[in-house]
Structure formats: C-alpha cells, structure tokens
Amino acid sequence: MCDLHSDSDDIPSNIEDAARNAVCLLIPEKSKAAYDLVYEKFEKWRKEKKVKHVNEKVLLAYFEDKNLKASTLWTHYSMLRTELSLKKRYLDIKTYNSLIAFLKMQSDGYHAKK
C-alpha cells in the first residue's frame, strides 16, 4: 500500500483510498523498486548519521558523501526528490538551490562513456 499522510480526520475513507491509489500510480511499477532502494539508502544514511530532519544541508552532506558519477547523482536526486515529496509530507527539494548548484558542479567537465 502506498504511503499518504492525512492532515485531516474529516476526510471520508473512500476519498482517502482514492487519493492513496492515485499516489501509487505516480511511480511506474517497473521503476518502483529502484526508487524504493534509493530512498532506503538515504534513510539508512540518515539513521547512521543520527539526522532527524531532512533539509538542504542534510541533502548536500548526503550527496557529497556519495562517490558516484555525475549522471548517477542526478538520477538519485530525481528519485529521492519524488520519494521525499510523497513520503515526507510533500517536501519539495526542487527549491534547494545550493544542492542543485552542487550537482551541477559535479557535472562540470563530466563526459558520459558511450
């Protein structure tokens, strides 16, 4: 079952169920495992570092701690952005300009091997 936080107890259960079903469809079924894995790795890192809240500084430290290619960092950012927006009360990391600048800096001079 998909995770959906309710802000109000006065919403009928059939509406809650419909909303939960809609959230389930936001991530394609064949990609769901990859998204969940990226989110689980982030949550494990947070627990190891004893971090309680997610903010821009936490995400900067997390991505700085990763030893991944620039393209993989961007993929993880995208997956984590989606998962955090769904699971952490709609946290929107698209507005984290320092994080995006960091990721762009990591991409500077990167050439994909094809």
Summary of the structure (lengths in Angstrom):
residues: 114
radius of gyration: 16.1
end to end distance: 38.6
largest distance: 54.2
contacts: 247
relative contact order: 0.13
helix: 65%
strand: 0%
